[in-house]
């Protein structure tokens, strides 16, 4: 093991065979074994801030990152349970888009997918997700400029989770009827649409605000 080397530096090595000792030492100087290798970049020391999730649909999530002090960062996503596979030094993970169906797995068969790798931009959309599913995210800072020097900060990555929206119903409720009307109450009946649940809004003067996707509302009593 060679120690005391500088980070992000190419070192060249030559290995020469020899026989004998002291004055009888004889070196094979023709065609010695040679090689070179670059050391890893310095590991980042600071993770970023919390992940923000906006513009959530039934198959996509817009993600905002707060960078740490790495030259770049990758985002790993896993469906249904926390990310359980960190990037490996000095591997490079290519990302052509946020399409999860095209994403590279950190390790085959682990279902941990790299959906972002960036050095400047820190916002992106991950798409082609399953609807009504919980996705877990982990952000890893790194330094380095190529696949021989990348060094990832894998301790205590920034994590977060966000669910996609359920598939929207396609048939609205119908045949609304009002019965048992008094000065302070009435009974409302209807024929259900094809949603799993339904929300009834009431307001004198007309409904001016509908529900917001991603929010659950509870009926007053």
Helices and strands as residue ranges (DSSP letters): E 10-15, E 18-19, G 22-24, E 26-27, E 33-38, E 52-54, E 61-64, E 72-79, G 100-102, E 104-105, E 113-118, E 123-126, E 134-143, E 151-152, E 158-163, E 174-179, E 187-191
